[in-house]
Structure formats: C-alpha cells, structure tokens
Amino acid sequence: MVISPRKLLLMAALLLPAAVGYAQDTPVLPAVPQPAPDPTLLNPATDSAQAVRNLFRRRRNGGTAYTSVGGLVLATGVLAGPFSLEPPASVAISAPFLAVGIGKLVRFGHKRENAIIKQYQAGKPLPANIRRRLRAELFAPAR
C-alpha cells in the first residue's frame, strides 16, 4: 500500500498536536531547595535598603545604556575608517556618552551598593547623596 504525500502530510498535521500535548504531561523535576531569602527583601514596600538596591540597579542600567550607545557610535566611526569624511566626529559624539556611562557604572557599582547596605543595616544613616536620590517609586517592589 502506497501512501500519497497529501495523506502523509494530513496524518502528520493531525498527529503533531497530539505529540505536543503528550510533551506537556511530562512530570516536573523535584524542587531544588532555595536559599534563605535576603532579609532586606522581606518587606520591599517600606524598606529603605530595597529602595537603595532599586536605585543602584536603575543607575547601573542607565550607565550600561550610555556606555553601549557611546561604544556603538565610536565603533561605527572607527569601522567607517577611510570611507568616512570626519572620523574624529564620532569620537567627539561618543565621548560624552562614554563619560556619563562609565561615571554611572563607577558611582553605582555593586561594591559600593553592598557597602552602603551593610552600613545601613549596622545602624548608620544613608549617605546624603543617596538619600536625596530616593523617590517613592524606588520603594515599590522590583519588577
């Protein structure tokens, strides 16, 4: 008995959803034990430590974005090489982006964040420059 390509395609189209449904029924692996939650994350709505973490995370993300844009502008100018009329223009355009981005990455690095959080948990007040930057939206849970 010879099966035509149309019938074979029809059978495959009908059986494929059944195979996908079967894959959904596979047992889930046992849960891996989770480490104890960070005490600063237990009440993020009112916790200043969590707000500081959110502040540092946002500023680091901004620093990464600025550095990336500056690096891409610089790279396009360098890669254009002899075909570009003014390669120094890309350097002049990218320099402020790189400076701001690297500055943010340095000022809001993980080491400084952890040091400020440790000092805060030890009872010392937050530095004035950090306190000034804390806004209400930073006290909301991280998304």
C-alpha positions in Angstrom: 0.0 0.0 0.0 1.4 3.3 -1.1 0.5 6.5 0.9 0.3 9.6 -1.1 2.2 12.7 0.0 -1.0 14.5 0.7 -2.3 11.8 3.0 1.1 11.7 4.8 1.1 15.4 5.3 -2.5 15.3 6.6 -1.6 12.5 9.1 1.4 14.4 10.3 -0.7 17.6 10.7 -3.2 15.6 12.8 -0.7 13.7 14.9 1.6 16.7 15.7 -0.7 18.4 18.2 -1.1 15.0 20.0 2.7 14.8 20.4 2.8 18.4 21.7 0.0 17.6 24.2 1.9 14.5 25.3 5.1 16.6 26.0 3.0 18.8 28.3 2.2 15.8 30.5 5.8 15.0 31.5 6.5 15.1 35.2 8.2 18.1 36.7 11.6 17.7 38.3 11.6 17.9 42.1 12.0 21.3 43.5 15.6 22.4 44.3 15.9 23.8 47.9 16.1 27.6 47.7 18.5 29.6 49.8 17.0 31.7 52.7 15.6 35.0 51.4 17.6 38.1 51.8 16.3 39.9 54.9 16.2 43.2 53.0 13.8 41.7 50.5 11.1 40.6 53.0 9.2 43.9 53.1 10.2 45.8 49.9 7.4 48.3 50.0 8.7 50.1 53.1 12.3 49.1 53.2 15.0 51.7 52.5 17.5 49.0 51.8 15.4 47.7 49.0 14.9 51.3 47.7 18.7 51.7 47.6 19.1 48.4 45.7 16.5 49.6 43.2 18.3 53.0 42.9 21.6 51.4 42.2 20.1 48.9 39.8 18.4 51.6 37.8 21.5 53.8 37.7 23.7 50.8 36.6 21.3 50.1 33.8 21.5 53.7 32.7 25.2 53.6 32.8 25.2 50.4 30.7 22.9 52.1 28.2 25.0 55.2 27.9 28.2 53.2 27.6 26.7 51.0 25.0 25.5 53.9 22.9 28.8 55.7 23.2 30.6 52.5 22.2 28.4 51.9 19.2 28.9 55.4 18.0 32.6 55.2 18.4 32.7 51.8 16.7 30.8 53.0 13.7 33.2 55.9 13.3 36.2 53.7 13.6 34.8 51.0 11.3 33.9 53.5 8.7 37.6 54.3 8.5 38.7 55.7 5.2 35.2 55.9 3.9 34.1 58.4 6.4 34.7 62.1 5.9 35.2 63.0 9.5 36.2 60.1 11.8 37.0 62.4 14.7 33.4 63.5 14.8 32.4 60.0 16.1 34.9 60.4 18.9 33.5 63.8 19.8 30.0 62.5 19.8 30.7 59.3 21.7 33.0 60.8 24.4 30.1 62.4 26.5 28.1 59.2 26.3 31.1 57.1 27.4 32.0 59.6 30.2 28.5 59.6 31.6 28.0 55.9 31.3 31.4 55.0 32.9 30.7 57.5 35.6 27.4 56.0 36.5 28.9 52.5 36.5 31.7 53.6 38.8 29.5 55.6 41.2 26.7 52.9 41.4 28.8 49.7 41.4 28.0 46.6 43.2 30.8 47.0 45.8 29.6 50.5 46.8 25.9 49.3 46.9 26.8 46.4 49.2 28.9 48.6 51.5 26.1 51.2 51.8 23.6 48.4 52.6 25.9 46.9 55.2 26.4 50.2 56.9 22.6 50.9 56.8 21.9 47.5 58.4 24.5 48.2 61.0 22.5 51.3 62.1 24.4 54.1 60.2 22.3 56.5 58.2 22.3 56.5 54.4 24.7 59.0 52.8 23.1 62.3 51.9 23.7 61.9 48.2 21.9 58.6 48.3 19.0 59.9 50.5 18.5 62.8 48.0 18.0 60.4 45.1 15.5 58.1 46.8 12.0 58.6 45.4 8.7 57.0 46.1 8.8 54.7 43.1 12.0 53.2 44.3 10.2 51.8 47.4 7.9 49.7 45.2 8.9 46.0 44.6 11.4 45.5 41.7 9.7 44.2 38.5 
